Amino acid sequence: MNTIIKRYDEWEPYHDLNRYGKLTLSNIEFTTTTLCNMRCAHCAVGYTLTTKEATALPMDDIIRQLDQIETLRTVSFTGGEPLLTKNGIKKNILPLIQYAKERGLKTQINSNLTLPMEHYELVIPYLDVMHISHNWKDEQEFVDVGFSMMEKLPSVDYRSKLYRNIFDNARTLSDAGVFVSAETMLNRNTLPYLQQIHHEVAHEMKCKRHEIHPMYASDFAESLEVINLDEYRDAVNHLLDIRDEHVWMLFGTLPFYRCSMHAQDIALLDRIDAANNVTVRNDVDGRSRMNLNIFTGEVSVSDFSDDGAAMNSILNNSLVNIYDEWLQSRISNSINCHCPAVKCLGSNIIVKNMYYPSHTFKSNTVR
């Protein structure tokens, strides 16, 4: 009998349930820039982007907050494009990522991977996961859609070069031993090209992992049509049919649950469970992770605008206390269900609003 391999996902929030018996703050995501060299039509933080960087809070103040989180396991850096400027890397990322590595935490940076390699070389010694996005059917779509919300467009040649940089940088980093994980969101644009996109991720970029997530109809993407659950299920089955089994496939925020009354949902989950090198990640936002804006000190459930309203600030309270207050909130209680039998933590607020607006998820439904 062949052994089914399931990779260990450092960012899985259920690890905290196994260790502490409850939801626990173990992951901090830092918003380290509001700058970006792109303006994608599907960007879920597009309206927060600026053309001038603010001044960050003192790094020592932020690190003192992190010192108070005894359960911290992982940290992530997002934006904007966190690695856009060397000055931003040196001032806003290096102090935090060096602290993380000295403490033994796992680290991830979210980047569009379009930049010169010397930007990435500054963080590679401290980096566990380089998380990128790949949602493009071809160079022309990147040139058009990747800058569609930009007022003053760069030249086509410049935009095309950035597209080629993604492939070149991914290969260079992968060949150097960096764990590159490419995320693809499921929407109308990507559905027809999933086989091509997966092939590029696995073979042309040499990524170690391909993540599949819903498109969040938030911010710039708020006017884009969300695919329905039948289309989503078909897309996941298609990916399982055509995937390269040597590449870890991770389904994040998968909108199908063991408590479903639909046989096709259960069949899909059975298929995923039986698949080699395929995992599902419970949603981290508000379970194990909070987002900290290093410029304002504001803390929110995520960096997405739909559930990203600041709850408090580290200028007034500690990260631990803010997290505890979140767990007691009405929104948290409306989504935080738990079925230990299948290690499921339910939906996040954006996916619930998109796909299950009138459904109430209840703990221990599956026994």
C-alpha positions as a Markdown table, in Angstrom:
| # | Residue | x | y | z |
|---|---|---|---|---|
| 1 | Met | 0.0 | 0.0 | 0.0 |
| 2 | Asn | 1.3 | 3.4 | -0.9 |
| 3 | Thr | 1.8 | 5.9 | 1.9 |
| 4 | Ile | 0.0 | 9.2 | 1.6 |
| 5 | Ile | 2.3 | 12.1 | 2.2 |
| 6 | Lys | 0.8 | 15.2 | 3.9 |
| 7 | Arg | 3.3 | 18.1 | 4.4 |
| 8 | Tyr | 3.5 | 19.9 | 7.7 |
| 9 | Asp | 2.1 | 23.4 | 7.3 |
| 10 | Glu | 3.7 | 25.8 | 9.8 |
| 11 | Trp | 0.9 | 28.3 | 9.3 |
| 12 | Glu | -1.9 | 25.9 | 10.1 |
| 13 | Pro | -3.9 | 27.4 | 13.1 |
| 14 | Tyr | -5.1 | 23.9 | 14.2 |
| 15 | His | -1.6 | 23.3 | 15.6 |
| 16 | Asp | -2.6 | 25.7 | 18.4 |
| 17 | Leu | -5.7 | 23.6 | 19.2 |
| 18 | Asn | -3.5 | 20.5 | 19.4 |
| 19 | Arg | -1.0 | 22.2 | 21.7 |
| 20 | Tyr | -3.2 | 24.5 | 23.9 |
| 21 | Gly | -6.7 | 23.2 | 23.4 |
| 22 | Lys | -8.0 | 26.6 | 22.2 |
| 23 | Leu | -7.5 | 29.3 | 19.6 |
| 24 | Thr | -4.3 | 31.1 | 20.3 |
| 25 | Leu | -2.4 | 34.1 | 19.0 |
| 26 | Ser | 0.6 | 32.5 | 17.3 |
| 27 | Asn | 1.0 | 34.5 | 14.0 |
| 28 | Ile | 1.5 | 38.2 | 13.4 |
| 29 | Glu | 1.2 | 39.6 | 9.9 |
| 30 | Phe | 2.9 | 43.0 | 9.5 |
| 31 | Thr | 1.8 | 45.6 | 7.0 |
| 32 | Thr | 5.2 | 47.0 | 6.2 |
| 33 | Thr | 4.4 | 49.3 | 3.3 |
| 34 | Thr | 1.6 | 51.0 | 1.4 |
| 35 | Leu | 3.8 | 51.3 | -1.7 |
| 36 | Cys | 3.5 | 49.0 | -4.7 |
| 37 | Asn | 4.8 | 49.1 | -8.3 |
| 38 | Met | 1.6 | 47.6 | -9.6 |
| 39 | Arg | -2.2 | 48.3 | -9.4 |
| 40 | Cys | -3.9 | 44.9 | -10.1 |
| 41 | Ala | -7.6 | 44.9 | -10.9 |
| 42 | His | -8.1 | 42.1 | -8.3 |
| 43 | Cys | -6.1 | 43.7 | -5.5 |
| 44 | Ala | -7.9 | 43.2 | -2.2 |
| 45 | Val | -6.0 | 46.1 | -0.5 |
| 46 | Gly | -5.8 | 48.5 | -3.5 |
| 47 | Tyr | -7.5 | 51.5 | -1.9 |
| 48 | Thr | -5.0 | 51.5 | 0.9 |
| 49 | Leu | -2.0 | 51.9 | -1.4 |
| 50 | Thr | -0.2 | 55.3 | -1.6 |
| 51 | Thr | 2.6 | 56.9 | -3.5 |
| 52 | Lys | 4.5 | 58.1 | -0.4 |
| 53 | Glu | 5.6 | 56.1 | 2.6 |
| 54 | Ala | 4.7 | 57.1 | 6.1 |
| 55 | Thr | 7.2 | 56.8 | 9.0 |
| 56 | Ala | 7.1 | 53.5 | 10.9 |
| 57 | Leu | 6.7 | 53.2 | 14.7 |
| 58 | Pro | 10.0 | 52.6 | 16.5 |
| 59 | Met | 11.0 | 48.9 | 15.9 |
| 60 | Asp | 11.9 | 48.5 | 19.6 |
| 61 | Asp | 8.3 | 49.3 | 20.5 |
| 62 | Ile | 7.0 | 46.7 | 18.1 |
| 63 | Ile | 9.5 | 44.1 | 19.3 |
| 64 | Arg | 8.5 | 44.7 | 22.9 |
| 65 | Gln | 4.9 | 43.8 | 21.9 |
| 66 | Leu | 6.1 | 40.6 | 20.2 |
| 67 | Asp | 8.1 | 39.7 | 23.3 |
| 68 | Gln | 4.8 | 39.5 | 25.2 |
| 69 | Ile | 3.4 | 36.8 | 22.9 |
| 70 | Glu | 4.8 | 33.6 | 24.4 |
| 71 | Thr | 2.9 | 31.5 | 21.9 |
| 72 | Leu | 4.2 | 33.2 | 18.7 |
| 73 | Arg | 5.3 | 30.7 | 16.0 |
| 74 | Thr | 5.2 | 32.5 | 12.7 |
| 75 | Val | 5.4 | 36.0 | 11.2 |
| 76 | Ser | 4.5 | 37.3 | 7.8 |
| 77 | Phe | 5.3 | 40.5 | 5.9 |
| 78 | Thr | 2.8 | 42.1 | 3.5 |
| 79 | Gly | 2.0 | 45.4 | 1.8 |
| 80 | Gly | 1.8 | 46.8 | -0.8 |
| 81 | Glu | 5.0 | 45.3 | -2.1 |
| 82 | Pro | 7.2 | 44.8 | 1.0 |
| 83 | Leu | 10.4 | 44.6 | -0.9 |
| 84 | Leu | 9.9 | 47.6 | -3.2 |
| 85 | Thr | 12.7 | 49.8 | -1.9 |
| 86 | Lys | 16.0 | 48.8 | -0.3 |
| 87 | Asn | 15.5 | 51.6 | 2.3 |
| 88 | Gly | 12.1 | 50.1 | 3.3 |
| 89 | Ile | 13.6 | 46.7 | 3.5 |
| 90 | Lys | 16.4 | 47.9 | 5.8 |
| 91 | Lys | 14.3 | 50.1 | 8.0 |
| 92 | Asn | 10.9 | 48.2 | 8.2 |
| 93 | Ile | 11.6 | 44.5 | 7.5 |
| 94 | Leu | 15.2 | 43.6 | 8.5 |
| 95 | Pro | 14.8 | 44.5 | 12.2 |
| 96 | Leu | 11.7 | 42.4 | 12.5 |
| 97 | Ile | 12.7 | 39.4 | 10.4 |
| 98 | Gln | 16.1 | 39.2 | 12.1 |
| 99 | Tyr | 14.3 | 39.3 | 15.5 |
| 100 | Ala | 12.0 | 36.5 | 14.3 |
| 101 | Lys | 14.9 | 34.3 | 13.2 |
| 102 | Glu | 16.8 | 34.8 | 16.4 |
| 103 | Arg | 13.7 | 33.8 | 18.3 |
| 104 | Gly | 13.2 | 30.7 | 16.1 |
| 105 | Leu | 10.0 | 31.8 | 14.4 |
| 106 | Lys | 9.0 | 30.8 | 10.9 |
| 107 | Thr | 9.0 | 33.8 | 8.4 |
| 108 | Gln | 7.1 | 34.6 | 5.2 |
| 109 | Ile | 7.2 | 37.5 | 2.8 |
| 110 | Asn | 4.5 | 38.2 | 0.3 |
| 111 | Ser | 5.9 | 39.7 | -2.9 |
| 112 | Asn | 4.9 | 40.1 | -6.5 |
| 113 | Leu | 8.5 | 39.0 | -7.4 |
| 114 | Thr | 9.0 | 41.6 | -10.1 |
| 115 | Leu | 12.0 | 43.4 | -8.5 |
| 116 | Pro | 15.7 | 43.2 | -9.0 |
| 117 | Met | 17.3 | 40.1 | -7.3 |
| 118 | Glu | 19.4 | 42.3 | -5.0 |
| 119 | His | 16.2 | 43.2 | -3.1 |
| 120 | Tyr | 15.5 | 39.6 | -2.4 |
| 121 | Glu | 19.1 | 38.8 | -1.4 |
| 122 | Leu | 18.7 | 41.2 | 1.6 |
| 123 | Val | 16.1 | 39.0 | 3.2 |
| 124 | Ile | 16.9 | 35.5 | 2.0 |
| 125 | Pro | 19.2 | 34.6 | 5.0 |
| 126 | Tyr | 16.2 | 35.1 | 7.3 |
| 127 | Leu | 13.4 | 33.8 | 5.1 |
| 128 | Asp | 11.5 | 30.5 | 5.3 |
| 129 | Val | 8.8 | 31.1 | 2.6 |
| 130 | Met | 8.7 | 33.5 | -0.3 |
| 131 | His | 5.0 | 33.8 | -1.0 |
| 132 | Ile | 4.1 | 35.0 | -4.5 |
| 133 | Ser | 1.0 | 35.3 | -6.7 |
| 134 | His | 0.6 | 33.9 | -10.1 |
| 135 | Asn | -2.8 | 34.6 | -11.7 |
| 136 | Trp | -1.8 | 35.4 | -15.3 |
| 137 | Lys | -2.7 | 33.5 | -18.4 |
| 138 | Asp | 0.1 | 35.3 | -20.4 |
| 139 | Glu | 2.3 | 38.4 | -20.5 |
| 140 | Gln | -0.4 | 40.5 | -22.2 |
| 141 | Glu | -2.9 | 40.0 | -19.4 |
| 142 | Phe | -0.2 | 40.9 | -16.8 |
| 143 | Val | 0.5 | 44.1 | -18.8 |
| 144 | Asp | -3.1 | 45.1 | -19.0 |
| 145 | Val | -4.7 | 43.8 | -15.7 |
| 146 | Gly | -1.7 | 44.2 | -13.4 |
| 147 | Phe | -1.7 | 47.9 | -13.9 |
| 148 | Ser | -5.3 | 48.6 | -14.8 |
| 149 | Met | -5.9 | 50.7 | -11.6 |
| 150 | Met | -2.8 | 52.9 | -12.1 |
| 151 | Glu | -3.4 | 56.5 | -13.2 |
| 152 | Lys | -0.1 | 56.9 | -15.0 |
| 153 | Leu | 0.9 | 53.8 | -16.8 |
| 154 | Pro | 4.6 | 52.7 | -17.2 |
| 155 | Ser | 5.6 | 51.7 | -20.7 |
| 156 | Val | 4.5 | 48.4 | -22.1 |
| 157 | Asp | 8.2 | 47.3 | -22.4 |
| 158 | Tyr | 8.7 | 48.1 | -18.7 |
| 159 | Arg | 5.6 | 46.1 | -17.6 |
| 160 | Ser | 6.6 | 43.2 | -19.8 |
| 161 | Lys | 10.0 | 43.1 | -18.2 |
| 162 | Leu | 8.4 | 42.9 | -14.8 |
| 163 | Tyr | 6.4 | 39.9 | -16.0 |
| 164 | Arg | 9.5 | 38.1 | -17.1 |
| 165 | Asn | 11.2 | 39.0 | -13.8 |
| 166 | Ile | 8.6 | 36.9 | -12.0 |
| 167 | Phe | 9.7 | 33.7 | -13.8 |
| 168 | Asp | 13.4 | 34.5 | -13.7 |
| 169 | Asn | 13.4 | 35.4 | -10.0 |
| 170 | Ala | 11.3 | 32.4 | -9.0 |
| 171 | Arg | 13.7 | 30.0 | -10.8 |
| 172 | Thr | 16.8 | 31.7 | -9.3 |
| 173 | Leu | 15.4 | 31.6 | -5.8 |
| 174 | Ser | 14.2 | 28.1 | -6.1 |
| 175 | Asp | 17.5 | 26.9 | -7.5 |
| 176 | Ala | 19.2 | 28.6 | -4.5 |
| 177 | Gly | 17.1 | 26.5 | -2.1 |
| 178 | Val | 14.4 | 29.2 | -1.2 |
| 179 | Phe | 11.0 | 27.7 | -0.6 |
| 180 | Val | 8.9 | 29.6 | -3.1 |
| 181 | Ser | 5.1 | 29.2 | -2.8 |
| 182 | Ala | 2.9 | 30.6 | -5.5 |
| 183 | Glu | -0.7 | 31.4 | -4.8 |
| 184 | Thr | -3.4 | 31.4 | -7.5 |
| 185 | Met | -6.9 | 32.7 | -6.8 |
| 186 | Leu | -9.9 | 31.2 | -8.4 |
| 187 | Asn | -11.9 | 33.7 | -10.5 |
| 188 | Arg | -13.3 | 34.1 | -14.0 |
| 189 | Asn | -9.9 | 35.0 | -15.4 |
| 190 | Thr | -8.0 | 32.1 | -14.0 |
| 191 | Leu | -10.5 | 29.2 | -14.3 |
| 192 | Pro | -9.9 | 28.6 | -18.1 |
| 193 | Tyr | -6.1 | 28.5 | -17.6 |
| 194 | Leu | -5.5 | 26.6 | -14.4 |
| 195 | Gln | -3.6 | 23.8 | -16.1 |
| 196 | Gln | -1.3 | 26.2 | -17.8 |
| 197 | Ile | -0.8 | 28.2 | -14.6 |
| 198 | His | 0.0 | 25.1 | -12.6 |
| 199 | His | 2.5 | 23.9 | -15.2 |
| 200 | Glu | 4.2 | 27.3 | -15.0 |
| 201 | Val | 4.3 | 27.3 | -11.2 |
| 202 | Ala | 5.6 | 23.7 | -11.1 |
| 203 | His | 8.1 | 23.6 | -14.0 |
| 204 | Glu | 8.9 | 27.1 | -15.2 |
| 205 | Met | 9.1 | 28.8 | -11.8 |
| 206 | Lys | 10.2 | 25.6 | -10.0 |
| 207 | Cys | 8.0 | 26.5 | -7.0 |
| 208 | Lys | 7.8 | 24.0 | -4.1 |
| 209 | Arg | 4.1 | 24.7 | -3.4 |
| 210 | His | 1.1 | 25.9 | -5.3 |
| 211 | Glu | -1.6 | 27.5 | -3.1 |
| 212 | Ile | -5.2 | 27.8 | -4.3 |
| 213 | His | -7.4 | 30.4 | -2.7 |
| 214 | Pro | -10.7 | 32.1 | -3.3 |
| 215 | Met | -10.7 | 35.6 | -4.8 |
| 216 | Tyr | -11.8 | 38.1 | -2.2 |
| 217 | Ala | -14.2 | 40.6 | -3.8 |
| 218 | Ser | -12.7 | 43.4 | -1.7 |
| 219 | Asp | -11.3 | 46.8 | -2.5 |
| 220 | Phe | -10.2 | 47.0 | -6.2 |
| 221 | Ala | -11.8 | 43.5 | -6.7 |
| 222 | Glu | -15.2 | 44.5 | -5.2 |
| 223 | Ser | -16.8 | 44.8 | -8.7 |
| 224 | Leu | -15.4 | 41.5 | -10.0 |
| 225 | Glu | -17.8 | 38.5 | -10.2 |
| 226 | Val | -17.2 | 35.7 | -7.7 |
| 227 | Ile | -17.4 | 32.2 | -9.1 |
| 228 | Asn | -20.2 | 30.0 | -7.5 |
| 229 | Leu | -19.6 | 27.0 | -5.4 |
| 230 | Asp | -20.3 | 24.5 | -8.2 |
| 231 | Glu | -17.6 | 26.2 | -10.4 |
| 232 | Tyr | -15.3 | 26.3 | -7.4 |
| 233 | Arg | -15.8 | 22.5 | -6.8 |
| 234 | Asp | -15.2 | 21.7 | -10.4 |
| 235 | Ala | -12.0 | 23.8 | -10.4 |
| 236 | Val | -10.6 | 22.0 | -7.4 |
| 237 | Asn | -11.4 | 18.6 | -9.0 |
| 238 | His | -9.8 | 19.8 | -12.2 |
| 239 | Leu | -6.6 | 20.8 | -10.4 |
| 240 | Leu | -6.5 | 17.4 | -8.6 |
| 241 | Asp | -6.7 | 15.8 | -12.1 |
| 242 | Ile | -3.9 | 17.7 | -13.7 |
| 243 | Arg | -1.5 | 18.6 | -10.9 |
| 244 | Asp | 2.1 | 17.6 | -10.7 |
| 245 | Glu | 2.2 | 15.4 | -7.6 |
| 246 | His | 5.8 | 16.4 | -6.8 |
| 247 | Val | 4.6 | 19.9 | -6.0 |
| 248 | Trp | 2.7 | 20.4 | -2.8 |
| 249 | Met | -0.8 | 21.7 | -3.5 |
| 250 | Leu | -2.4 | 23.6 | -0.6 |
| 251 | Phe | -6.0 | 24.7 | -0.6 |
| 252 | Gly | -6.4 | 27.8 | 1.6 |
| 253 | Thr | -9.8 | 28.9 | 2.9 |
| 254 | Leu | -11.5 | 26.1 | 1.0 |
| 255 | Pro | -15.2 | 26.9 | 1.1 |
| 256 | Phe | -16.4 | 23.3 | 1.6 |
| 257 | Tyr | -16.9 | 21.7 | 5.0 |
| 258 | Arg | -17.6 | 18.2 | 6.4 |
| 259 | Cys | -20.8 | 19.5 | 7.8 |
| 260 | Ser | -22.2 | 20.0 | 4.3 |
| 261 | Met | -25.4 | 18.3 | 3.3 |
| 262 | His | -24.2 | 18.0 | -0.3 |
| 263 | Ala | -22.7 | 14.6 | -1.3 |
| 264 | Gln | -20.4 | 16.2 | -3.9 |
| 265 | Asp | -18.8 | 18.4 | -1.2 |
| 266 | Ile | -18.1 | 15.4 | 1.0 |
| 267 | Ala | -16.8 | 13.5 | -2.1 |
| 268 | Leu | -14.4 | 16.3 | -2.9 |
| 269 | Leu | -13.1 | 16.4 | 0.7 |
| 270 | Asp | -12.6 | 12.6 | 0.6 |
| 271 | Arg | -10.6 | 13.0 | -2.6 |
| 272 | Ile | -8.4 | 15.7 | -1.1 |
| 273 | Asp | -7.8 | 13.6 | 2.1 |
| 274 | Ala | -6.8 | 10.6 | -0.1 |
| 275 | Ala | -4.5 | 12.7 | -2.4 |
| 276 | Asn | -0.8 | 12.6 | -2.0 |
| 277 | Asn | 1.0 | 15.9 | -1.2 |
| 278 | Val | -2.3 | 17.9 | -1.0 |
| 279 | Thr | -3.4 | 19.7 | 2.2 |
| 280 | Val | -6.2 | 22.1 | 3.3 |
| 281 | Arg | -5.3 | 25.0 | 5.6 |
| 282 | Asn | -7.9 | 26.3 | 8.1 |
| 283 | Asp | -8.2 | 30.1 | 7.7 |
| 284 | Val | -5.6 | 31.8 | 9.9 |
| 285 | Asp | -7.2 | 35.3 | 10.1 |
| 286 | Gly | -8.7 | 35.8 | 13.5 |
| 287 | Arg | -7.9 | 32.3 | 14.5 |
| 288 | Ser | -4.2 | 32.4 | 15.0 |
| 289 | Arg | -3.2 | 35.6 | 13.2 |
| 290 | Met | -3.7 | 39.3 | 13.6 |
| 291 | Asn | -2.5 | 42.1 | 11.3 |
| 292 | Leu | -0.3 | 44.9 | 12.7 |
| 293 | Asn | 0.2 | 48.1 | 10.7 |
| 294 | Ile | 3.7 | 49.2 | 11.6 |
| 295 | Phe | 3.0 | 52.8 | 10.7 |
| 296 | Thr | -0.2 | 53.4 | 12.8 |
| 297 | Gly | 0.1 | 50.6 | 15.3 |
| 298 | Glu | -3.5 | 49.6 | 14.4 |
| 299 | Val | -4.4 | 45.9 | 14.8 |
| 300 | Ser | -7.0 | 44.2 | 12.6 |
| 301 | Val | -8.1 | 40.7 | 11.8 |
| 302 | Ser | -6.5 | 40.9 | 8.3 |
| 303 | Asp | -5.2 | 43.4 | 5.8 |
| 304 | Phe | -8.3 | 43.1 | 3.6 |
| 305 | Ser | -10.7 | 46.0 | 3.8 |
| 306 | Asp | -13.8 | 43.9 | 4.2 |
| 307 | Asp | -12.7 | 42.6 | 7.6 |
| 308 | Gly | -9.7 | 44.8 | 8.1 |
| 309 | Ala | -11.2 | 47.6 | 10.2 |
| 310 | Ala | -8.8 | 48.3 | 13.0 |
| 311 | Met | -10.0 | 47.0 | 16.4 |
| 312 | Asn | -7.4 | 48.8 | 18.5 |
| 313 | Ser | -3.8 | 49.9 | 18.5 |
| 314 | Ile | -0.6 | 48.8 | 20.2 |
| 315 | Leu | -0.3 | 52.5 | 21.2 |
| 316 | Asn | -3.3 | 51.8 | 23.6 |
| 317 | Asn | -3.2 | 48.1 | 24.3 |
| 318 | Ser | -1.1 | 44.9 | 23.9 |
| 319 | Leu | -1.4 | 42.5 | 20.9 |
| 320 | Val | -2.4 | 39.8 | 23.3 |
| 321 | Asn | -5.3 | 41.8 | 24.9 |
| 322 | Ile | -6.5 | 43.0 | 21.5 |
| 323 | Tyr | -6.6 | 39.3 | 20.3 |
| 324 | Asp | -8.6 | 38.3 | 23.4 |
| 325 | Glu | -11.0 | 41.1 | 22.8 |
| 326 | Trp | -11.5 | 40.0 | 19.2 |
| 327 | Leu | -12.3 | 36.5 | 20.3 |
| 328 | Gln | -15.1 | 37.9 | 22.5 |
| 329 | Ser | -16.6 | 40.0 | 19.6 |
| 330 | Arg | -19.9 | 39.4 | 17.9 |
| 331 | Ile | -18.2 | 38.8 | 14.5 |
| 332 | Ser | -15.7 | 36.4 | 15.9 |
| 333 | Asn | -18.4 | 34.4 | 17.6 |
| 334 | Ser | -20.4 | 34.3 | 14.4 |
| 335 | Ile | -17.7 | 32.4 | 12.5 |
| 336 | Asn | -15.6 | 30.6 | 15.1 |
| 337 | Cys | -17.0 | 27.1 | 15.0 |
| 338 | His | -14.9 | 24.0 | 15.7 |
| 339 | Cys | -15.5 | 20.3 | 14.8 |
| 340 | Pro | -12.6 | 18.4 | 16.5 |
| 341 | Ala | -13.5 | 15.2 | 14.8 |
| 342 | Val | -12.4 | 16.6 | 11.4 |
| 343 | Lys | -10.1 | 19.4 | 12.7 |
| 344 | Cys | -12.2 | 22.1 | 11.0 |
| 345 | Leu | -12.4 | 25.7 | 12.2 |
| 346 | Gly | -15.1 | 26.8 | 9.7 |
| 347 | Ser | -15.2 | 29.8 | 7.4 |
| 348 | Asn | -13.7 | 33.3 | 7.6 |
| 349 | Ile | -16.0 | 36.3 | 7.5 |
| 350 | Ile | -15.4 | 37.2 | 3.8 |
| 351 | Val | -16.0 | 33.6 | 2.5 |
| 352 | Lys | -19.1 | 33.3 | 4.7 |
| 353 | Asn | -20.5 | 36.5 | 3.3 |
| 354 | Met | -19.7 | 35.4 | -0.2 |
| 355 | Tyr | -20.9 | 31.8 | -0.1 |
| 356 | Tyr | -22.9 | 31.3 | 3.1 |
| 357 | Pro | -24.5 | 34.6 | 4.0 |
| 358 | Ser | -27.6 | 33.0 | 5.7 |
| 359 | His | -26.0 | 29.9 | 7.1 |
| 360 | Thr | -25.0 | 29.5 | 10.7 |
| 361 | Phe | -22.1 | 27.2 | 11.3 |
| 362 | Lys | -22.2 | 25.3 | 14.6 |
| 363 | Ser | -19.4 | 23.6 | 16.5 |
| 364 | Asn | -19.4 | 19.8 | 16.9 |
| 365 | Thr | -21.8 | 19.3 | 13.9 |
| 366 | Val | -19.5 | 16.5 | 12.7 |
| 367 | Arg | -18.7 | 13.8 | 15.2 |
